[in-house]
Structures are given as C-alpha cells and as structure tokens.
Amino acid sequence: MLMGGILHPGLLKLMGECGHTDWLMLSDAGMPIPVGKERIDLAILNDLPRQLTILKAIASQLKLEKIYIAEEIQKVSPVYLSKIRAFLAQQPIPLEFVPHETLKAMSQAAQTRACIRTGERTSYSTMILQVGVPYGGDDATDFSVV
C-alpha cells in the first residue's frame, strides 16, 4: 500500500505514462472534456477537491515545466490568480497566459494526454500542465555496465 502522496490509481498511472512536453488539462468542474480524451474525474462536490490542492499534489510528484492558463483569469478571478502565483513563487514553473478559446483548443490537441477534472468553481481556472524532465546534464557516476 502506498504510504502517501497521490493515492488515486488512475492519476498515478497517467502521471507514470507522461513524457517530456505532454500536456495534462487540470480543469474546473465546468470545463468541457473533449470526446475521446482520457478523463480522470476527481470532482465529488462543488469545490471538492480544489484545483490548487490537486496542482500541488501533481507538482510534488511530476516535473512540470510550464503552466498555461486563460488570460481572462487576470480580470475575472484575480484573487484566485494570486493564490496560484503564491504557489508558483515556490516552484520554478512559469505561467503563460493564453486566450480561453486557445486553452479549449489546446485541450483537444494530440499533445494533451488526459483531462483531470476537479470540483473547482472559480471562473477561468482551468490550466494545461506541460510535463518536463527531472534530469539533465552528464552522468559522472562511477560504475561499469556488464
């Protein structure tokens, strides 16, 4: 049995299958999920679970190199955006603003592996997470390959 971290088997499987530059849509409760895309539905009640809770859990176990979010959030939900920025201030993950219609189109792209639905009800909070690589540089380990 897992001792902590993400426990949802579908989410764990999805994260384990992701590679560099794959996209994951982390959506609010109302964002349409494209037909044919894998759907990890975590929503239980309105605002449960919160999207930031899921973002923090994912970022603790999966290397993220960029987050795309609707530019409309800046005017419509600035308080929520400040919470996102406060979290990202502790993470080396850049935030890129795109029009909401662009974000919806990105959710349908081949690069988008799956859509993770939360119970979030904050307007324009849906985001696309771009998977990064947790390593880099040359390996100086002293070992021999048999």
N, C-alpha and C positions, 0 to 999 in steps of 0.2 A: 504494500500500500504506500502511496506517495505520502511524504511527511509534511509537505507544504507547497506553497506556490499555487499555480493553476492546477485545479483538480478535474476540470471538465474534459472528458476524454476526446471529444470531437475537436475542441480547441487545441489541445495538446498535439493531436495528430496533425492538424492543419499547420501548426507552427513548425513541427518537425519536418514537414514536407516543403517548406518555403525555401527559396534560394534568393540570391542577390538580385535586386530590383523587382522582385514580385511585389504586388500590391495587395493589401487587405483593406476592405472597406469596414470601418468601425462606425456603425450608424446609430442614429437616434431611433426611436420607436416607430416613426412615421415614414422613414425613407423607403422608397420602393426598392425591393430586391429584384435585380434582373432575373428573368426566367432563364433557367439553366445554370445559374451560378450556385455553388455550394453555399448553404445557409447555416450558420451557427447561431441559433436563436437563444439568447440568454435572458430575454425580457420575461419577467414574471408579473410585475405590477408597474403602474405608472412610476417612472423614476427609479425602478429597481430592476437590475443594478444600474447605477450611474455610469455614464460613459467614462468619466475620468478614473473611476475605480478600475475599470477594465483596461484602459490605456496604461495605467501604472503597472498592472499585473503583467500585461504583454511586454511592456518595455523592460521589466525586470528579468525577462527570460528570452527575449528575442531582440537581436540587434536591429534598431531602426535607424535609417539614415536620413529620412525626410518625412514630414507630415504635410499633406495637402488639406486645406480647409477652405470653405466658402468665404469669399471676401465679404459677403453680406453680414457675417457674424460681427464684424467690426462696428457696425451701426446698430444692428438689431439686438445682439446679445453681448455687449461689451463686458459685463460683469463675468460671464462665463469665460470669455476670451482671456480675461485677466487671470482666471484660475488655471487655464491651460498654459499661459505664459509663465506663471509661477512654477508649475511643474517642470516645464521645459528649461527653466533657468538652471535647474539642477542636472539637466541632461544635455549632451551635445547633439540635439536633434533640431535641425532648422524647420521652421514653419513657413510654408509657402501658400499664399492666398491665390485662389482661382475663382472665377465666377461659379455660382451654384450650378448652373447648367453644365459647365465644364466638368464639375465634380460628378454630376449624374452620368455624364458620358464616360468618364473615367471608370465608373463602377461597372460599366458594361464591356470594358476593354479586355482583351485576351490576357493582358498582364495582371488583371485582378483575379486572384485565385479564389477568393471567397468573400462573403459578406457576413460580418459579425453584428448582430442586432442586439442593442441594449434597450433598457426601458427609458432612456433619456428623452425628455420632452423639451429641451432647450432648442430654440429655433436656430437653424443653420449650424448645428454642432457636428453633423456627420463629417468624418475625415477619412482620407485614404492614407494608410501607413505604408511607406516604402521600406522594404526589408533591406538591411545592409549586410556586411560581412564582419564577423567578430575577430578577424585576424588580419595580419598584414606584415610585410617585411620578410626578411630572410630568416630561416631556421638555423640557429647556431648550436642545436642540441648535439651532444657527442654520443652517437650511437651507430651501430652498424646494422645494415639490413642483410639478413641471411638469405 
